[in-house]
């Protein structure tokens, strides 16, 4: 799998650290929190959703 530098809405991504480490899915719903951190909702192929910090995610190609 080839890793990319930036992630945008609809990209397939993998969580590389944090609670959801190792999970993959489609990045949606980008939001800037009150504290200035980027949060991303990741939708897995089975339909499950979870939120994670943007710094914990990298875009990958399938």
C-alpha positions as CSV (number, residue, x, y, z in Angstrom):
1,X,0.0,0.0,0.0
2,X,1.3,3.4,-0.9
3,X,1.1,6.1,1.8
4,X,0.2,9.7,0.9
5,X,0.9,13.0,2.7
6,X,-2.5,14.7,2.8
7,X,-6.0,13.3,3.5
8,X,-9.2,14.6,2.1
9,X,-12.9,13.8,2.3
10,X,-13.7,10.4,0.7
11,X,-10.1,9.1,0.9
12,X,-9.5,5.5,2.1
13,X,-7.4,5.8,5.2
14,X,-5.7,3.8,8.0
15,X,-5.4,4.8,11.7
16,X,-1.8,4.6,12.6
17,X,-2.0,5.4,16.4
18,X,-4.5,5.9,19.2
19,X,-7.5,3.9,20.3
20,X,-8.5,2.7,16.8
21,X,-4.9,1.8,15.6
22,X,-5.0,-0.6,12.7
23,X,-8.5,0.1,11.5
24,X,-9.2,1.3,8.0
25,X,-12.1,3.0,6.3
26,X,-13.3,6.1,4.4
27,X,-12.6,9.5,5.9
28,X,-15.6,11.8,6.2
29,X,-16.9,14.7,8.3
30,X,-13.7,16.8,8.9
31,X,-14.2,19.2,11.9
32,X,-11.9,21.6,13.7
33,X,-12.5,21.3,17.5
34,X,-12.6,24.2,19.9
35,X,-9.0,23.4,20.9
36,X,-7.8,23.6,17.3
37,X,-7.4,19.8,16.6
38,X,-8.7,18.2,13.4
39,X,-11.2,15.4,14.0
40,X,-12.2,12.9,11.3
41,X,-15.1,10.5,11.2
42,X,-14.0,7.2,9.7
43,X,-16.6,4.9,8.1
44,X,-15.5,1.2,8.0
45,X,-16.5,-1.1,5.2
46,X,-19.0,-2.9,7.5
47,X,-20.7,0.5,8.2
48,X,-19.3,1.1,11.7
49,X,-18.2,4.7,12.4
50,X,-15.7,6.2,14.8
51,X,-14.1,9.5,15.4
52,X,-10.4,10.0,15.6
53,X,-7.8,12.9,15.5
54,X,-6.5,13.9,12.1
55,X,-2.9,13.4,13.2
56,X,-3.6,9.7,13.8
57,X,-4.7,9.0,10.2
58,X,-2.9,8.5,6.9
59,X,-4.4,8.2,3.5
60,X,-3.7,4.9,1.7
61,X,-4.5,3.5,-1.7
62,X,-6.5,0.3,-1.9
